Amino acid sequence: MLTKDELIRELRPLPPGYQGSIKVGETKSLVQENVVVLSHVDHEELVLYGQKLLTNFLTTHTWAKQKNGEWQVSLLR
């Protein structure tokens, strides 16, 4: 499980020769007292040395409220 700071530290720019973007769409959520589940279909456009790739993938994040009142996201690795 990652904290917000740990998640942000993992973000990196694309390597040279790559260009791309991800747009979030088709979201669904489930909200309960101590758990929030958010799912969305992401639309990725990636150009690798001039070749365009289009990909759609499902992302799900589960947030759990900790005993100290802070929210923490659970990520599968």
C-alpha positions as MATLAB code, in Angstrom:
seq = 'MLTKDELIRELRPLPPGYQGSIKVGETKSLVQENVVVLSHVDHEELVLYGQKLLTNFLTTHTWAKQKNGEWQVSLLR';
ca = [
       0.000    0.000    0.000;
       1.328    3.424   -0.956;
       0.906    6.795    0.652;
       0.220    9.800   -1.583;
       3.877   10.894   -1.308;
       5.123    7.411   -2.270;
       2.803    7.311   -5.288;
       3.951   10.734   -6.510;
       7.641    9.767   -6.135;
       7.038    6.848   -8.562;
       5.821    9.096  -11.403;
       8.439    9.642  -14.111;
       8.473   11.375  -17.522;
       8.439    9.251  -20.683;
      11.876    8.335  -22.093;
      13.310   10.090  -25.183;
      11.549    9.046  -28.401;
       8.203    8.471  -26.621;
       5.203   10.814  -26.659;
       1.874   10.076  -25.100;
      -1.170   10.898  -23.063;
      -3.762    9.118  -20.948;
      -7.342   10.311  -20.639;
      -9.594    8.977  -17.904;
     -13.134    8.025  -18.902;
     -16.106    5.842  -17.986;
     -15.764    6.115  -14.213;
     -17.661    4.145  -11.567;
     -17.371    4.443   -7.806;
     -18.492    2.698   -4.661;
     -18.362    4.746   -1.464;
     -18.813    3.268    1.986;
     -17.879    4.493    5.451;
     -14.229    3.374    5.490;
     -13.646    2.206    1.897;
     -13.864    3.861   -1.515;
     -13.444    1.907   -4.771;
     -12.933    3.884   -7.978;
     -12.746    2.193  -11.397;
     -12.189    3.875  -14.744;
     -11.334    2.975  -18.316;
      -8.192    4.819  -19.402;
      -7.572    5.752  -23.039;
      -3.853    5.876  -23.782;
      -2.259    7.263  -26.922;
       1.439    6.521  -27.241;
       3.780    7.383  -30.104;
       6.993    5.341  -30.156;
       9.470    6.691  -32.670;
       6.636    7.710  -34.996;
       4.421    4.606  -34.557;
       1.055    5.393  -32.931;
      -0.412    2.918  -30.430;
      -3.919    3.217  -28.947;
      -4.767    1.248  -25.815;
      -7.727    1.113  -23.427;
      -7.276   -0.393  -19.990;
      -9.250   -0.708  -16.779;
      -7.835    0.813  -13.593;
      -9.244    0.225  -10.113;
      -8.103    2.002   -6.946;
      -9.236    1.021   -3.462;
      -8.890    3.610   -0.709;
      -9.149    2.576    2.946;
      -9.542    4.927    5.900;
      -6.820    4.229    8.447;
      -7.191    4.274   12.245;
      -5.518    7.709   12.324;
      -8.234    9.068    9.968;
      -6.000    9.312    6.877;
      -6.932    7.631    3.586;
      -4.474    5.209    1.971;
      -4.667    3.684   -1.490;
      -4.008   -0.017   -2.050;
      -2.194   -0.875   -5.286;
      -1.470   -4.358   -6.608;
       2.054   -4.920   -7.852;
];
